Amino acid sequence: MHMRGDPSTMQNNENLKYDDVCKEVADELYERGRTAELCGVPAWRMILDPGIGFSKKTEDILDILMGLKRIRSEIGRKSLGVSHAPL
């Protein structure tokens, strides 16, 4: 799941700053997926959660919902397997 900080800090100003929310969420989800793969979890057993409501403002949430296809595409540039995980 995508989230910056922890439940007590996720809505702090520094955790809410995005230059390009879809790209940054995709990059951070890829990193988590890659870490899971390195720990032995195959990509086909993963579910990627963009973290709607976690460390995001309302406009970021709307951008993510409208940009799910783009998020998958950004992940696919780095890992075909992880990009096919349910989102």
C-alpha positions in Angstrom: 0.0 0.0 0.0 1.2 3.5 -0.7 1.4 5.7 2.4 4.0 8.2 3.5 4.8 8.4 7.2 2.7 6.5 9.7 -0.9 7.0 10.8 0.1 9.9 13.1 2.2 11.7 10.5 0.7 10.8 7.2 -1.3 14.1 6.9 1.7 16.3 7.8 2.5 18.9 5.1 5.8 17.2 4.1 4.0 13.9 3.5 1.3 15.7 1.3 3.7 17.3 -1.2 3.7 15.8 -4.7 5.1 17.2 -7.9 3.3 14.5 -9.9 1.2 12.3 -7.7 0.6 9.5 -10.2 4.3 9.1 -11.0 5.4 9.3 -7.4 2.7 6.8 -6.2 3.7 4.5 -9.1 7.4 4.8 -8.2 6.8 4.1 -4.5 4.5 1.2 -5.2 7.1 -0.3 -7.6 9.7 0.0 -4.9 7.5 -1.8 -2.4 6.6 -4.5 -5.0 10.3 -4.9 -5.9 11.2 -5.3 -2.2 8.5 -8.0 -1.8 9.9 -9.8 -4.9 13.4 -9.8 -3.4 11.9 -11.3 -0.2 10.4 -14.1 -2.2 6.9 -12.9 -2.9 6.1 -13.5 -6.6 4.5 -10.6 -8.4 1.4 -12.7 -9.3 0.6 -12.9 -5.5 0.6 -9.1 -5.0 -2.2 -6.6 -4.8 -1.1 -3.0 -5.3 -3.0 -0.4 -3.2 -2.5 3.3 -4.2 -3.5 4.3 -0.6 -6.6 6.4 -1.3 -6.9 8.8 1.6 -3.5 8.0 3.1 -1.0 10.9 2.8 -3.1 12.5 0.1 -5.2 15.6 -0.4 -8.6 15.4 -2.1 -7.2 16.7 -5.4 -4.4 14.0 -5.2 -7.0 11.3 -4.7 -9.0 12.5 -7.7 -5.8 12.5 -9.8 -5.0 9.0 -8.7 -8.5 7.7 -9.5 -8.3 9.3 -13.0 -4.7 8.1 -13.4 -4.9 4.5 -12.5 -4.0 3.5 -16.1 -1.0 5.8 -16.0 0.1 4.4 -12.6 0.1 0.9 -14.1 2.0 2.1 -17.1 4.7 3.8 -15.0 5.1 0.6 -13.0 5.3 -1.4 -16.2 8.3 0.7 -17.4 10.3 -0.9 -14.5 8.6 -4.3 -14.0 6.2 -6.1 -16.3 5.3 -8.6 -13.6 4.5 -6.1 -10.9 2.5 -4.0 -13.4 0.1 -6.8 -13.9 -0.7 -7.1 -10.2 -4.3 -6.1 -9.4 -4.5 -2.3 -8.6 
